[in-house]
């Protein structure tokens, strides 16, 4: 039995029966038939019409979908509405740009015509987390549906209602049966799905441990994978930064989604000459955050999604404070005494790079502040993590910011801005943060066949030419 729980109250929301063996077999067969016999042959205009309808459907169901997100994983309601809106904009982006993303690329050779065309692969299996239960799914599904692939989804169990709602949105938009299917399965069954010959690619957003497991299983069956894994993103504040803006944005980034994002600013690295002033400004920003009922319009920080996640965050904080030079606790550091899975917004200064708050991914409302003697030390500290998803640099000197961006070991660097996903730009990481890209043209082409086509004029009649 799959059970969803309201993390703000601890109360059960709903129970779902997992897919039986026969139900799963039927879903896989339906997905294969949809791609094999129908969807890949649909003109691009028809596929994009479905996405345009999907955007309209998301907007018409905005409040209901946002309330479902908030109920299942505790996201503050204003952020949940923003997530639905972002999914609609994603659909509209691919409606506008898919034709150019899929345009064949011509090459100058001695052929009459030589080019690379992009063809669909088939069913793509996605294993998606709970922290952005709509956005993470749409980020994989929309470009693949536009490309002519079909989607299979294993959503985190705690957001099962969101998975089924997404399936309904696509169906109402005109996507044929089998075009997008939510699978109610466990991890062992997910491994079986990856081995099925009809599954042509696997994409995961999750922890690096999950990435190793999924990458290994998919690789053993020669399935292409895209892995968007954990992060411990550095936010580097240089001595010439606008400290007010940097502190405000860093606080917003770290406590976004109650700290439950791969691209939160988790390690905030500040040059010593401005460190104390920055810490004072940052703490003031955190103290101004409202913690409480996620259905309240004024709430900034809600509960963590599960009790075990809150317990893990608390353990990481305690181990950091017990670590040699682990840091000094300024704010928070404890669970809140109220129903639900709340953890107080926490700030620890002077954190050592080897302490858990800096060396591990902390998936909760905990900020680790670190100082660096000079620019080179800040870069070295930023690169000391085994993760490499995103990074931010704050400086008034844009040339300096771009120079440092080139030295940071991450898949994305944002200068004077918080790290974020945007459909116009590729999204993804390096090192233990995974590989492959989502969004933009690169993301769309990850699960497509980049097919070389070489066309020569006949020479000497049938069978002529060079062998």
C-alpha positions as CSV (number, residue, x, y, z in Angstrom):
1,X,0.0,0.0,0.0
2,X,1.3,3.5,-0.9
3,X,0.4,6.2,1.6
4,X,0.7,9.9,1.3
5,X,1.0,12.1,4.5
6,X,0.5,15.8,5.1
7,X,4.0,16.8,6.5
8,X,2.5,19.9,8.2
9,X,0.2,17.8,10.4
10,X,1.4,14.2,10.1
11,X,-2.1,13.1,9.0
12,X,-2.7,10.5,6.2
13,X,-4.0,12.0,3.0
14,X,-4.7,9.0,0.8
15,X,-3.8,5.4,0.2
16,X,-3.1,3.8,-3.2
17,X,-2.7,0.2,-4.4
18,X,0.6,-0.4,-6.2
19,X,0.4,-1.7,-9.8
20,X,0.0,-5.4,-10.0
21,X,2.2,-7.4,-12.3
22,X,-0.5,-7.5,-14.9
23,X,-1.3,-3.8,-14.6
24,X,2.4,-2.9,-15.1
25,X,2.7,-5.1,-18.1
26,X,-0.4,-3.5,-19.6
27,X,1.0,0.0,-19.0
28,X,4.4,-0.9,-20.6
29,X,2.6,-2.4,-23.6
30,X,0.4,0.6,-24.0
31,X,3.4,3.0,-23.9
32,X,5.3,1.0,-26.5
33,X,2.3,0.8,-28.8
34,X,1.6,4.5,-28.5
35,X,5.2,5.3,-29.6
36,X,5.6,2.5,-32.1
37,X,2.4,3.0,-33.9
38,X,1.3,6.6,-33.3
39,X,3.1,9.3,-31.5
40,X,6.5,9.3,-33.3
41,X,4.6,9.6,-36.6
42,X,2.5,12.6,-35.6
43,X,3.5,15.8,-37.3
44,X,5.4,18.2,-35.0
45,X,2.5,20.6,-35.1
46,X,0.1,18.1,-33.6
47,X,2.5,17.2,-30.8
48,X,3.0,20.9,-30.0
49,X,-0.7,21.4,-30.0
50,X,-0.9,18.9,-27.2
51,X,1.7,20.9,-25.2
52,X,-0.2,24.2,-25.9
53,X,-3.3,22.5,-24.5
54,X,-1.3,21.2,-21.5
55,X,-0.2,24.8,-20.6
56,X,-3.8,25.9,-20.7
57,X,-4.8,22.9,-18.6
58,X,-2.1,23.7,-16.0
59,X,-3.3,27.3,-15.7
60,X,-7.0,26.3,-15.4
61,X,-6.1,23.8,-12.6
62,X,-3.5,26.0,-11.0
63,X,-5.0,26.4,-7.5
64,X,-6.0,22.7,-7.2
65,X,-2.6,21.5,-8.3
66,X,-0.8,23.9,-6.0
67,X,-2.9,22.8,-3.1
68,X,-2.1,19.2,-3.9
69,X,1.7,20.0,-3.9
70,X,1.4,21.7,-0.6
71,X,-0.7,18.9,1.0
72,X,1.7,16.1,-0.1
73,X,5.1,17.6,0.4
74,X,4.6,20.9,2.4
75,X,5.7,23.5,-0.1
76,X,4.4,27.0,0.9
77,X,1.4,27.7,-1.2
78,X,2.8,30.7,-3.0
79,X,5.8,28.7,-4.1
80,X,3.5,25.8,-5.2
81,X,1.5,28.1,-7.5
82,X,4.8,29.4,-8.9
83,X,5.8,25.8,-9.7
84,X,2.6,25.2,-11.6
85,X,3.1,28.5,-13.5
86,X,6.7,27.5,-14.4
87,X,5.5,24.2,-15.8
88,X,3.0,26.0,-18.1
89,X,5.8,28.3,-19.3
90,X,8.0,25.3,-20.0
91,X,5.3,23.9,-22.3
92,X,5.0,27.2,-24.1
93,X,8.8,27.4,-24.5
94,X,8.9,24.1,-26.3
95,X,5.8,25.0,-28.4
96,X,7.8,28.0,-29.6
97,X,11.3,26.5,-30.0
98,X,10.9,22.8,-30.7
99,X,11.0,23.3,-34.5
100,X,14.4,25.0,-34.3
101,X,15.7,22.5,-31.8
102,X,14.8,19.7,-34.1
103,X,16.0,21.2,-37.3
104,X,18.6,19.0,-39.1
105,X,22.2,20.2,-38.9
106,X,23.9,20.3,-42.4
107,X,27.6,19.6,-42.9
108,X,29.9,20.5,-45.7
109,X,31.2,17.3,-47.1
110,X,31.7,15.8,-50.6
111,X,28.2,14.3,-50.5
112,X,25.3,15.9,-52.3
113,X,23.7,16.4,-48.9
114,X,25.0,15.4,-45.5
115,X,23.3,16.2,-42.3
116,X,22.3,15.0,-38.8
117,X,18.6,14.6,-38.1
118,X,17.1,14.1,-34.7
119,X,14.7,11.1,-34.3
120,X,12.8,9.9,-31.3
121,X,14.0,6.9,-29.4
122,X,10.8,5.5,-27.7
123,X,9.6,5.2,-24.1
124,X,11.7,7.1,-21.6
125,X,11.5,6.0,-18.0
126,X,11.8,8.8,-15.4
127,X,12.5,8.3,-11.7
128,X,11.6,11.6,-10.1
129,X,11.7,13.0,-6.5
130,X,9.2,14.7,-4.3
131,X,10.7,18.2,-3.8
132,X,9.4,19.7,-7.1
133,X,6.7,17.1,-7.8
134,X,5.4,18.8,-10.9
135,X,8.4,20.8,-12.2
136,X,10.9,17.8,-12.1
137,X,8.4,15.7,-14.1
138,X,7.5,18.3,-16.7
139,X,11.2,19.1,-17.1
140,X,11.7,15.6,-18.4
141,X,8.3,15.0,-20.0
142,X,7.7,18.1,-22.1
143,X,10.8,18.0,-24.3
144,X,10.5,14.3,-24.8
145,X,6.8,14.5,-25.8
146,X,7.6,17.3,-28.2
147,X,10.4,15.1,-29.6
148,X,8.1,12.2,-30.3
149,X,9.1,10.0,-27.3
150,X,6.6,8.9,-24.7
151,X,7.0,9.0,-20.9
152,X,6.9,6.5,-18.1
153,X,7.1,7.9,-14.6
154,X,8.0,6.5,-11.2
155,X,7.3,9.4,-8.9
156,X,8.3,9.4,-5.2
157,X,5.7,7.6,-3.2
158,X,4.9,10.6,-1.0
159,X,3.7,12.6,-4.0
160,X,1.7,9.9,-5.7
161,X,-1.3,12.2,-6.0
162,X,0.8,14.6,-8.0
163,X,1.9,11.9,-10.4
164,X,-1.6,10.8,-11.2
165,X,-2.7,14.4,-11.6
166,X,0.1,15.0,-14.2
167,X,-1.1,12.0,-16.1
168,X,-4.6,13.5,-16.1
169,X,-3.4,16.9,-17.3
170,X,-1.6,15.4,-20.3
171,X,-4.6,13.1,-21.1
172,X,-7.0,16.1,-21.0
173,X,-4.7,18.0,-23.3
174,X,-5.1,15.3,-26.0
175,X,-2.0,13.1,-25.5
176,X,-3.0,9.6,-26.6
177,X,-3.3,6.8,-24.0
178,X,0.2,5.6,-23.3
179,X,1.8,8.9,-24.1
180,X,2.5,9.6,-20.5
181,X,2.0,7.0,-17.8
182,X,2.4,7.1,-14.0
183,X,3.7,3.8,-12.6
184,X,2.9,3.0,-9.0
185,X,5.8,0.7,-8.3
186,X,8.7,0.3,-5.8
187,X,12.4,0.5,-6.4
188,X,12.9,-3.3,-7.1
189,X,10.2,-3.1,-9.8
190,X,11.8,0.0,-11.2
191,X,14.9,-2.1,-11.9
192,X,12.8,-4.5,-13.8
193,X,11.3,-1.7,-15.9
194,X,14.8,-0.5,-16.8
195,X,15.6,-3.9,-18.1
196,X,12.6,-4.0,-20.4
197,X,13.6,-3.9,-24.1
198,X,10.9,-1.3,-24.8
199,X,12.4,1.2,-22.4
200,X,14.9,3.2,-24.5
201,X,16.3,5.6,-21.9
202,X,16.3,6.4,-18.2
203,X,16.4,9.7,-16.4
204,X,16.8,10.2,-12.7
205,X,16.7,13.2,-10.4
206,X,17.8,12.1,-6.9
207,X,20.7,11.5,-4.6
208,X,24.1,10.4,-5.8
209,X,23.6,7.0,-4.2
210,X,20.4,6.6,-6.2
211,X,22.4,7.7,-9.3
212,X,25.0,5.0,-8.8
213,X,22.3,2.4,-8.5
214,X,20.2,3.6,-11.4
215,X,23.2,4.3,-13.6
216,X,24.6,0.8,-12.9
217,X,21.4,-1.0,-13.6
218,X,20.6,1.0,-16.8
219,X,24.1,0.7,-18.0
220,X,24.1,-3.1,-17.7
221,X,21.2,-3.0,-20.2
222,X,22.9,-0.5,-22.4
223,X,20.3,2.2,-21.7
224,X,21.2,5.8,-22.1
225,X,20.9,7.8,-18.8
226,X,20.7,11.3,-17.7
227,X,21.4,11.8,-14.0
228,X,20.6,15.0,-12.1
229,X,21.9,14.2,-8.6
230,X,22.6,16.0,-5.4
231,X,24.5,19.2,-4.9
232,X,26.3,21.3,-2.3
233,X,26.3,24.5,-4.3
234,X,28.8,27.2,-3.3
235,X,27.8,30.9,-3.3
236,X,31.0,32.9,-3.5
237,X,30.8,36.4,-2.2
238,X,33.8,38.5,-3.2
239,X,35.1,41.6,-1.5
240,X,33.6,44.0,-4.1
241,X,30.1,42.5,-4.0
242,X,26.9,44.3,-3.3
243,X,26.5,42.8,0.2
244,X,22.9,43.8,0.7
245,X,21.8,42.1,-2.6
246,X,24.1,39.1,-2.1
247,X,22.8,38.5,1.4
248,X,19.2,38.8,0.4
249,X,19.6,36.5,-2.6
250,X,21.7,34.0,-0.8
251,X,19.1,33.7,2.0
252,X,16.3,33.3,-0.5
253,X,18.3,30.7,-2.3
254,X,19.2,28.7,0.8
255,X,15.7,28.6,2.2
256,X,13.8,28.1,-1.0
257,X,11.5,25.1,-0.7
258,X,12.4,24.9,3.0
259,X,16.0,24.1,1.9
260,X,14.9,21.1,-0.1
261,X,16.5,21.8,-3.5
262,X,19.6,20.4,-5.2
263,X,20.5,23.9,-6.2
264,X,20.1,25.7,-2.9
265,X,23.1,27.9,-1.9
266,X,24.3,25.4,0.6
267,X,27.9,26.6,1.2
268,X,28.2,30.4,1.4
269,X,31.8,31.3,1.0
270,X,32.7,35.0,1.8
271,X,36.0,36.8,1.6
272,X,37.3,37.7,5.0
273,X,37.4,41.4,4.5
274,X,33.6,41.5,4.2
275,X,32.7,38.3,6.1
276,X,31.4,39.8,9.4
277,X,29.3,42.4,7.6
278,X,27.8,39.8,5.3
279,X,27.0,37.4,8.2
280,X,25.2,40.2,10.0
281,X,23.1,41.0,6.9
282,X,22.5,37.3,6.1
283,X,21.3,36.5,9.6
284,X,18.9,39.5,9.5
285,X,17.4,38.1,6.3
286,X,16.9,34.7,7.8
287,X,15.4,36.1,11.0
288,X,12.8,37.8,8.9
289,X,11.5,34.5,7.3
290,X,8.1,33.3,8.4
291,X,8.0,29.7,9.4
292,X,4.6,27.9,9.7
293,X,1.5,26.6,8.0
294,X,2.4,26.1,4.3
295,X,-1.2,26.9,3.3
296,X,-0.8,30.4,4.8
297,X,0.0,33.0,2.1
298,X,2.6,34.7,4.3
299,X,4.7,31.5,5.1
300,X,8.2,31.4,3.7
301,X,9.4,28.1,5.2
302,X,7.2,25.1,5.6
303,X,7.9,21.6,7.0
304,X,10.3,19.1,5.6
305,X,8.6,16.5,3.5
306,X,9.1,13.5,5.9
307,X,10.0,12.9,9.5
308,X,13.1,10.9,8.6
309,X,14.3,13.8,6.4
310,X,13.9,16.1,9.4
311,X,15.8,13.7,11.6
312,X,18.6,13.5,9.1
313,X,19.0,17.2,8.9
314,X,19.1,17.4,12.7
315,X,21.8,14.8,12.9
316,X,23.9,16.6,10.3
317,X,23.6,19.8,12.3
318,X,24.6,18.1,15.6
319,X,27.6,16.3,13.9
320,X,28.7,19.6,12.4
321,X,28.7,21.4,15.8
322,X,30.5,18.4,17.4
323,X,33.1,18.4,14.6
324,X,36.5,20.0,15.2
325,X,36.2,23.6,13.9
326,X,32.7,22.6,12.8
327,X,31.4,26.1,13.3
328,X,29.4,28.3,15.6
329,X,25.6,28.1,15.8
330,X,23.9,31.5,15.3
331,X,20.3,30.5,14.6
332,X,18.1,27.5,14.9
333,X,19.6,24.1,15.3
334,X,16.5,22.2,16.5
335,X,13.2,20.7,15.4
336,X,10.2,22.9,16.2
337,X,7.8,21.8,18.9
338,X,4.6,21.6,16.9
339,X,2.7,19.0,14.8
340,X,4.4,18.1,11.5
341,X,8.0,17.9,10.4
342,X,9.3,21.4,11.0
343,X,13.0,22.3,11.5
344,X,14.0,25.8,12.5
345,X,15.9,27.9,9.9
346,X,19.5,27.4,11.0
347,X,22.7,29.4,10.4
348,X,26.2,28.1,11.3
349,X,29.2,30.3,10.8
350,X,32.9,29.5,10.5
351,X,32.1,26.0,9.1
352,X,35.1,23.8,8.3
353,X,35.2,22.3,4.8
354,X,35.3,18.8,6.3
355,X,32.3,19.3,8.6
356,X,29.1,17.5,7.6
357,X,27.3,20.8,6.8
358,X,29.8,21.5,4.1
359,X,31.0,18.0,3.0
360,X,27.5,16.4,2.8
361,X,24.4,17.5,1.0
362,X,22.1,19.0,3.7
363,X,18.6,18.8,2.3
364,X,16.9,21.2,4.7
365,X,16.9,24.8,6.0
366,X,20.6,24.9,7.1
367,X,23.1,27.5,5.9
368,X,26.8,26.9,6.3
369,X,28.8,30.2,6.2
370,X,32.6,29.9,5.5
371,X,35.3,32.6,5.1
372,X,38.1,32.7,2.6
373,X,41.3,34.8,3.0
374,X,41.5,35.8,-0.7
375,X,40.0,35.0,-4.1
376,X,42.1,32.0,-4.8
377,X,41.2,30.5,-1.5
378,X,37.5,31.1,-2.2
379,X,37.7,29.3,-5.5
380,X,39.6,26.4,-4.0
381,X,37.0,26.1,-1.2
382,X,34.2,26.1,-3.7
383,X,35.8,23.4,-5.7
384,X,36.6,21.2,-2.7
385,X,33.2,19.5,-2.7
386,X,32.7,16.2,-4.5
387,X,29.5,17.8,-5.9
388,X,29.4,20.0,-9.0
389,X,25.8,21.1,-9.8
390,X,25.5,24.8,-9.6
391,X,27.5,27.8,-8.2
392,X,27.0,31.5,-7.8
393,X,29.5,34.4,-7.7
394,X,28.8,37.8,-6.4
395,X,30.9,40.8,-7.6
396,X,30.5,44.2,-9.1
397,X,33.2,43.4,-11.6
398,X,31.5,41.4,-14.3
399,X,34.7,40.4,-16.0
400,X,36.0,39.1,-12.7
401,X,32.8,37.2,-12.2
402,X,33.1,35.5,-15.6
403,X,36.8,34.7,-15.1
404,X,36.0,33.0,-11.8
405,X,33.0,31.2,-13.4
406,X,35.5,29.6,-15.8
407,X,37.4,28.2,-12.8
408,X,34.5,26.8,-10.8
409,X,33.9,23.0,-11.1
410,X,30.2,22.9,-11.7
411,X,27.7,22.4,-14.5
412,X,26.2,25.9,-14.1
413,X,27.5,29.2,-12.7
414,X,25.3,32.3,-12.1
415,X,27.0,35.7,-11.6
416,X,25.0,38.0,-9.3
417,X,22.0,35.8,-9.4
418,X,20.7,32.7,-7.6
419,X,21.1,29.4,-9.3
420,X,17.9,28.3,-11.1
421,X,16.5,26.2,-13.9
422,X,15.4,28.0,-17.0
423,X,14.0,26.3,-20.1
424,X,16.2,28.6,-22.3
425,X,19.4,27.2,-20.9
426,X,20.8,23.6,-20.3
427,X,20.6,22.3,-16.7
428,X,22.8,19.7,-15.1
429,X,26.0,19.0,-13.2
430,X,29.4,17.2,-13.1
431,X,31.3,15.2,-10.6
432,X,29.0,13.5,-8.1
433,X,26.1,15.7,-9.2
434,X,25.7,13.5,-12.3
435,X,25.9,13.9,-16.1
436,X,23.7,14.8,-19.0
437,X,21.6,17.9,-19.5
438,X,18.0,18.8,-19.2
439,X,16.1,21.8,-20.9
440,X,16.9,23.9,-23.9
441,X,18.1,22.2,-27.1
442,X,20.7,20.0,-25.4
443,X,18.2,18.6,-23.0
444,X,15.7,17.8,-25.8
445,X,18.3,15.9,-27.7
446,X,19.6,13.8,-24.9
447,X,17.0,11.1,-25.7
448,X,17.0,11.4,-29.4
449,X,18.9,9.5,-32.1
450,X,21.3,11.9,-33.7
451,X,21.2,10.2,-37.0
452,X,23.9,10.9,-39.7
453,X,22.5,11.0,-43.2
454,X,24.8,11.0,-46.2
455,X,23.3,11.4,-49.7
456,X,25.4,11.0,-52.8
457,X,24.2,11.4,-56.4
458,X,24.2,8.1,-58.4
459,X,27.4,7.3,-60.2
460,X,27.6,4.7,-62.9
461,X,24.0,3.5,-62.5
462,X,22.6,1.2,-59.8
463,X,25.3,-0.1,-57.5
464,X,27.8,2.5,-58.6
465,X,29.9,4.6,-56.4
466,X,32.8,3.9,-54.0
467,X,32.6,0.9,-51.8
